[in-house]
Amino acid sequence: MTRDTRLDSEEARIEQLLKEAGPRLEPPLDLMNEVRGAVYKEWQAETRHHTSIKSWLAIAATLLLAVAAGLWQFGLQEETVLARMDRSTGVVELSLDNQAWVPVVLQAVKETEFTQNMYLRTRQLSRLSITLVSGVNIRLDIDTTIQIQSLQAIVLLDGAIYVDSGRHGSADSRIQIITRLGNATDLGTQFEVRLDQDAVQVRVREGIVNFSAPDTVYRTESGTSVELDNAGVATRGGTPAYDRSWAWVQSVAPQFTIDNHSLMDFLKWAARETGAELEFENAFAEATARRTILHGEMSGFTVEESLLAILATTDLEQVSAQPGVLLVRLKH
């Protein structure tokens, strides 16, 4: 494919902008090349869908200027890293002040790291998964903005955030989600906090969350929710752990590393991600899952897609049964 001459021309303009920016601490050459390559790939993909070349060239200029100015290392080398990116879809952005936003290109920065007080946001068609160094996994739904205040506190400015602090959360892994209407503090769980202009909703998939409003603390347990509007009126509700409304969190679930893990490990992970109870048709099926060792790797699949693909290579299969149950049996 012939490289578009317009892109060459714009790259020359970007080079000139970099020169005009003055002497800076230069990032590694290979990182610069990766950023260029990633931007070019995004430009190719978007122009096939008739996206304005001007808008993507603006993103390219922003990315290259940000790298050249040292934003890639602002706080990353001198400050403590609090979180690392696992997975993203669409365009995800970061900011140091909630005003100047820079696109995060996962392909360009293989291990994107985030430090204290950084802002992250997703757009209309993007989602994001990050894991704090404490082990807590955070996922952002579309149109969401957060600030990573510390390992124990995340500020939700808008949108929805999903937290998985582990089935057996310790004091070190407990986290508070701060909103303008109140704060949600987990006690070892999976939960979602969703904030818009009118209300905040806390849904608990597993475990317990205390939602502290100005006048009351609402204790919310597995399968239940509480919604608090701007007037302070609370409404209770409930959502099963396997309900399809949780499906968005699977789209950016951190990939399970299957290599040298047992099929049982993988099935337990898949069951928890889908909110299902893992069951076996008999003891022989369970024993097969324990002794089957997986090899290779998988990427780019949803949890349900991974489940189907992995089981297809083994002596076990999933049985369609009642909702909320992952029933596995030997293939007939």
Secondary structure, 3 states (H helix, E strand, C coil): CCCCHHHHHHHHHHHHHHHHCCCCCCCCHHHHHHHHHHHHHHHHHHHHCCCCHHHHHHHHHHHHHHHHCCHHHCCCCCCCEEEEEEEEECCEEEECCCCCEEEECCCCCCCCEEECCCEEEECCCCEEEEEECCCCEEEECCCCEEEEEECCEEEEEEEEEEEECCCCCCHHHCCEEEECCEEEEECCCEEEEEECCCEEEEEEEECEEEEECCCCEEEEECCEEEEEECCCCEEEEECCCCCHHHHHHHCCCCCCCCCCCEHHHHHHHHHHHHCCEEEECCHHHHHHHHHCECCCCCCCCCHHHHHHHHHCCCCEEEECCCCCEEEEEECC
